Amino acid sequence: MSINKFHIVFISIASLFMLYFMYWSYTKWQAFDDSSYLIYMLFSIVYFIVLVVYYNFFLKKAGNL
């Protein structure tokens, strides 16, 4: 597996983890009504958006290689 394919797989797995962490934080926030879980959820949303933007940037750059 080339480094480009590994990078794409790693970004995809990290994005899926952020989606799961977002869901987990939301359910824990509802169950315990603790604001720290809400902050975790907001961070996971931000990091998910950053990963999607980076993924698109990397695909454009990898296409030119």
C-alpha positions in Angstrom: 0.0 0.0 0.0 1.4 3.3 -1.0 1.8 6.2 1.4 -1.0 8.1 -0.4 -3.5 5.3 0.0 -2.5 4.8 3.6 -3.0 8.6 4.2 -6.5 8.4 2.6 -7.5 5.4 4.7 -6.1 7.0 7.9 -8.1 10.2 7.3 -11.2 8.2 6.6 -10.9 6.2 9.8 -10.2 9.4 11.8 -13.3 11.0 10.3 -15.4 8.0 11.2 -14.0 8.1 14.7 -15.0 11.7 15.0 -18.6 10.9 14.0 -18.7 8.1 16.6 -17.3 10.4 19.2 -19.8 13.1 18.3 -22.6 10.6 18.8 -21.1 9.3 22.1 -20.7 12.8 23.5 -24.3 13.7 22.6 -25.8 10.6 24.2 -23.7 11.2 27.4 -24.6 14.8 27.5 -28.3 13.9 27.3 -27.9 11.2 30.0 -25.8 13.1 32.5 -26.5 16.8 31.6 -22.8 17.6 32.0 -21.5 20.5 29.9 -18.1 18.8 29.4 -19.8 16.3 27.0 -21.2 19.2 25.1 -17.8 20.7 24.7 -16.4 17.3 23.6 -19.2 17.1 21.0 -18.4 20.6 19.7 -14.7 19.8 19.4 -15.5 16.6 17.5 -17.7 18.5 15.1 -14.9 21.0 14.4 -12.3 18.3 14.0 -14.6 16.4 11.7 -15.0 19.4 9.5 -11.3 20.0 9.5 -10.7 16.4 8.5 -13.2 16.6 5.6 -11.6 19.8 4.3 -8.1 18.3 4.6 -9.3 15.1 2.9 -10.5 17.1 -0.1 -7.3 19.2 -0.2 -5.2 16.0 -0.1 -7.2 14.4 -2.9 -6.6 17.4 -5.1 -2.9 17.5 -4.3 -2.5 13.7 -4.6 -4.2 13.8 -8.0 -1.4 16.2 -9.3 1.4 14.0 -8.2 
